[in-house]
Amino acid sequence: MSSIELTSSQKTILTALINLYRESESAVKGEDIAEEVNRNPGTIRNQMQSLKALQLVEGVPGPKGGYKPTANAYEALDVDQMDEPAAVPLFHNDERVESVNVDEIDLSSVHHPELCRAEIHVQGSVRDFHEGDSIRVGPTPLSKLVIRGTVDGKDDTNNILILQIDGMEAPVGEPSH
């Protein structure tokens, strides 16, 4: 499929739909998407029509109806659609967040630990995370890396938390991969 250029509003709505769909595993109502992205339900309905035309969402009629993302939606947002992703836990202020799973961890400036930041890409919403919140990620499946940090910023559209790293630990010894 050729790459589809989405507006930031379409990306935000599509990302919210995918996150809500992952949580419920059933069709998502437009009102729920509107609440998640803090927009008017009418705006969501209008955007859904254009996303349907792009074959990124499908409408599900009936009382339990709503919207479902298509495989093209995951591809358009470059999101992996995994059946059983490896569980990488994320703790928010020392409480495990069950509704998210860590997708990817990008580290910057590892040569200067005092400047080191981590971009934590998650499957699930980052709406409830705020600057200054304490985060712990891990252990990761192979290297058993655990990262502790403080939220420095976030990207709601792409489900990314930006952490100032307070500490990183990985067991010493042979990696399991």
C-alpha positions, -999 to 999 in steps of 0.1 A, spaced: 0 0 0 13 35 -8 19 57 22 -11 78 31 -5 114 43 -27 120 73 -34 153 90 -23 155 126 -60 154 136 -66 122 116 -35 107 132 -46 116 167 -81 102 161 -68 70 144 -43 65 172 -70 69 198 -92 44 179 -64 18 179 -57 23 216 -93 20 226 -98 -10 203 -69 -28 218 -84 -23 253 -119 -33 245 -113 -57 215 -147 -46 202 -161 -17 181 -154 17 196 -181 44 197 -174 78 183 -183 94 216 -155 74 233 -130 86 207 -142 121 211 -137 119 249 -102 104 245 -90 132 221 -111 160 237 -130 168 206 -167 172 196 -184 139 186 -196 156 154 -160 163 145 -151 126 151 -180 115 129 -169 138 100 -132 126 103 -144 89 104 -161 94 71 -128 105 55 -109 77 73 -135 52 60 -129 65 25 -92 59 30 -100 24 41 -84 29 75 -115 23 96 -146 2 91 -180 11 105 -198 -15 126 -236 -10 126 -260 -17 155 -263 -10 192 -229 -25 199 -215 -7 168 -189 19 163 -156 18 145 -127 -7 141 -93 0 127 -83 -19 95 -49 -35 89 -43 -4 67 -47 18 98 -18 1 116 3 3 85 -5 40 79 6 49 115 35 24 113 22 6 143 29 -31 147 -2 -53 150 10 -81 171 -11 -110 183 9 -116 216 35 -89 221 62 -95 247 51 -79 279 73 -50 290 58 -36 321 55 1 328 50 15 363 35 50 368 43 64 403 50 28 414 17 14 401 17 -10 372 -2 4 342 -21 -26 328 -36 -8 298 -2 -1 281 27 -21 268 61 -7 259 67 -11 222 102 5 218 128 23 239 150 49 222 180 62 243 198 94 235 232 106 247 243 75 265 278 89 264 266 117 287 243 100 313 234 134 329 219 144 295 204 110 287 168 109 277 146 79 268 117 79 244 93 52 255 70 42 227 39 25 241 8 7 228 -19 24 247 -27 60 257 -2 83 274 -30 108 283 -28 101 320 10 108 323 22 142 332 55 161 335 73 152 368 56 118 371 79 89 382 81 60 356 98 26 357 100 5 325 110 -31 324 125 -55 327 128 -59 289 124 -95 277 160 -102 265 184 -79 283 163 -75 314 169 -37 313 151 -16 338 149 22 334 138 46 361 130 82 351 109 112 353 84 123 326 100 153 308 74 155 280 50 134 259 37 131 224 0 121 227 -4 116 189 24 90 187 20 75 223 56 85 233 68 94 268 100 113 270 119 105 302 148 121 320 167 90 331 173 87 368 188 52 366 193 21 344 201 -14 355 206 -46 337 219 -79 352 256 -86 346 263 -118 327 256 -135 294 226 -120 276 198 -146 269 198 -139 232 
